[in-house]
Amino acid sequence: GKLGISVEPLTPQLRSQFGLPPGRQGVLVDEVDPIGPAARAGIGRGDLIEQINRQPVRSATEVRTALERSGNRPALLLINRRGQSVFVTVTTRP
């Protein structure tokens, strides 16, 4: 898609495997296209996408919808990586 990633719902097993804190919600990055926009922005497998453009996301459908609302503008993602939250701006592909 626009980010060059695939995501999956966050399960208790995945939360434990990737060291994510309890209470955080979002979608887990499962695969990253090594030449895609997300990889260029530093997003990797195991990152938890909590928000896109300040809107919570909990499914692949919500990710697509949030990115469509961005149009051609860069998307602002709130990522949780092993308990650390960081905002990342990604210029999506058409």
N, C-alpha and C positions, 0 to 999 in steps of 0.2 A: 503494500500500500504506500501511502504518502510518506511514511517514516522509514520503510524498509525493515520492519520488524514483524514478528508474530507474538501474540500475547495469549496468556491463559489465566483463568480465574485463580485467585490466591486460595490455596488450601492450607490446613494446619501443617501438613507434611512439608509443603513448599516453604511455608513461613519458617519452619525450623531449619530446613536445609540451607536456606539463604540468610539465616540470621536476622530475620525481620522482626521488629518488636510487635507484641500483641496490641490489638486495638487499631492498627493501621489497616486501611482498606485500599484496594486498587486492583490493577492487573499486573501480572508478572511477565516480564519480557522473557520469552522462551527462545527465540532465534533472532539474530541480527544479520542483515545483509551487510557484509564487510565493506561494501562501497556505497551503502545507502546513507541518507541524511542522518539517521539516528547514530550510526557508527561514527560519522564525522563529528557529531556533537558529544561523543564520549559515552553514549548509552550502551550498556552491555547486558548480556544474559544474566538474569537474576535480579535486575533492577526492578523495583516496584513503581509503576506509574500511578500516582495517587490523583493527580489533577492534570487537565489540559485546559489552558486558558482560564484557570481558576475555577473550573467546573470539575467536580468529582467524577471519576470514571471507575466502573466496576465490571465492565464487560467489553469484549471486542467491538460490539455494536456501539456502545457509548464512546469508545475511542474514535471510531469512524465518524460518528455524528459530530463530535467536538472538532475533529480536524476539518470536516466539511464546512463548519461554521467559520473557520479561520480563513477560508478562501485561499488567496495567494500570499497572505501575510504569514510570517513565521509563527510557530506555535510555542507557547510557554508551557513547559511540562514541570510538574513537581515530582521529583524522583526521590525515592527512599532507597539508599544503597547500604545494606547491612546496618540499619539503624540511624544513618545520617541522611538528613533531608537536604536537597539542593534543587534550585531552579535551573533549568536548562532551556535555552532557546534553540529550536530546530527549524531550519528552513526546509519546508516540505517540498516534495517533488509533485508535479502536476498529476 
